[in-house]
Amino acid sequence: MKIDETPWTREEFTQKLRMEEKKYHIFHPFHLAMREGKLSKAQIQGWVLNRFYYQINLPCKDAAILSNCPDRMVRRKWLQRILDQDGDASSEGGIDTWVHLAKACGISEENLWSLHSVVPGVKFAVDAYVHFARTAPWYEAACSSLTELFAPKIHQQRLDTWPEHYPWVDPSGLQYFRDRIKKANRDVEQGLSITLQYFKTRQQQERAIEILNFKLNVLWSMLDAVSLAYPFKMDEHAHEQH
Amino acid sequence: MKIDETPWTREEFTQKLRMEEKKYHIFHPFHLAMREGKLSKAQIQGWVLNRFYYQINLPCKDAAILSNCPDRMVRRKWLQRILDQDGDASSEGGIDTWVHLAKACGISEENLWSLHSVVPGVKFAVDAYVHFARTAPWYEAACSSLTELFAPKIHQQRLDTWPEHYPWVDPSGLQYFRDRIKKANRDVEQGLSITLQYFKTRQQQERAIEILNFKLNVLWSMLDAVSLAYPFKMDEHAHEQH
């Protein structure tokens, strides 16, 4: 059997990348339950506490990509991600707005920063992502950021559903999601342009799909670990029968 | 024999660090000759071409430190070094001003960026520095930047002596040296403050001295390699006798 080694066109390749959306954590049972208002306060809090570990590691991940990248023009642009997440003296970063989200969910800043609630599965998944950024070629690490293709929708979904389903969350705390919609669109442009430039042969293009899947698995695993740590309660009816 | 394990006071420790200046490359024969106007055009050009490899690696070195640093407030400040060297859309960075220096010395931009003139000894030394930043604890890597304690003087010396000794260098190209005097003073403040904070015991303090020596060796080795690649000519008299 002859293997087709013809490279995909830019459009085909972009389409192939977009098709991986079906494995995005927006379809994870925990996230479906979040959207449908089925999560308890403890589950929402558990998610916010655990995802904070991801948030605080993003600047280190992006600095690793920067450190491995010999192209100064790419570095200049990529640096913006670190600024966006860490913030600076004049403007808050994503870490700050996540802290606001946590407070809006009734989590103390001390509890959040202690990382006591971060479960091993979340830690391993996030650490694997940072390790990949440190050790893989910089353009592979840049490619792994492409789950941002799918991020605007997940943030919008949270903005659309949280106020109704989780009215105990102070809505001013949702700024993180709002900020990320705009920034994800800008970031994905750079990530996609690098990917189209550096993954040219069919084999390389397939490698890009594989890398995107690695990152999809990171996000999915995090929700697996969170959902096991904060299990769904049996529904009320089942509970009554019990 | 009892080993003295009493930690140095902040003042003693700072003094011990400053005393390492005696091994700074300002005292290297190649740099002494530079100051005294004894370098040929080929030697000056060779130095500029080779030191460019150090310049373009600094952002990667600083991003590595950032990547390994879990302290967001340190990261926010350290990021400035990357900005200073890479520049951004609105302002030139140290790499740009080094490019201007090269042009002022009659080196084409193509030749400079090709890195063809970078000799192995320079490459090994710079790579060792970047590798250290990637693999050492972030505060050790930060400490290794402390040769900046001695940098303002070396830049000032170049500003003071080049126009007289090397009049063929367009003086507008010396901006890099001017810029670094101010920035080195600011940067060293952060580097010193981290070092004083993270190296507390006598053993740690001695480790800091060792790290500073490693970096002094990087700079010294670079000049060793450059001076061998662009050797001093025999003086005219010796040449006549020959």
Contacts between the chains, C-beta under 8 A, distances in Angstrom:
chain1	res1	chain2	res2	distance
A	56	B	70	7.6
A	56	B	72	7.5
A	59	B	66	7.2
A	59	B	72	7.3
A	59	B	75	6.0
A	60	B	66	7.4
A	60	B	67	4.9
A	60	B	68	7.2
A	60	B	69	7.4
A	60	B	70	7.4
A	61	B	67	7.7
A	63	B	63	4.7
A	63	B	64	7.5
A	63	B	66	3.9
A	63	B	67	3.7
A	63	B	75	7.6
A	64	B	63	7.5
A	64	B	64	7.6
A	64	B	67	4.2
A	66	B	59	7.3
A	66	B	60	7.4
A	66	B	63	3.9
A	66	B	66	7.7
A	66	B	67	7.7
A	66	B	82	7.1
A	67	B	60	5.0
A	67	B	61	7.7
A	67	B	63	3.7
A	67	B	64	4.2
A	67	B	66	7.7
A	67	B	67	5.6
A	67	B	133	7.9
A	67	B	134	6.8
A	68	B	60	7.2
A	69	B	60	7.4
A	70	B	56	7.6
A	70	B	60	7.4
A	72	B	56	7.4
A	72	B	59	7.3
A	72	B	86	5.5
A	72	B	95	6.4
A	75	B	59	6.0
A	75	B	63	7.6
A	75	B	82	7.4
A	75	B	86	5.5
A	76	B	86	5.5
A	76	B	87	7.1
A	76	B	88	5.6
A	76	B	89	7.4
A	79	B	79	7.3
A	79	B	82	6.2
A	79	B	83	7.0
A	79	B	86	7.3
A	79	B	88	7.8
A	82	B	66	7.1
A	82	B	75	7.4
A	82	B	79	6.2
A	83	B	79	7.0
A	86	B	72	5.5
A	86	B	75	5.5
A	86	B	76	5.5
A	86	B	79	7.3
A	87	B	76	7.2
A	88	B	76	5.7
A	88	B	79	7.8
A	89	B	76	7.4
A	95	B	72	6.5
A	133	B	67	8.0
A	134	B	67	6.8
A	134	B	134	7.8
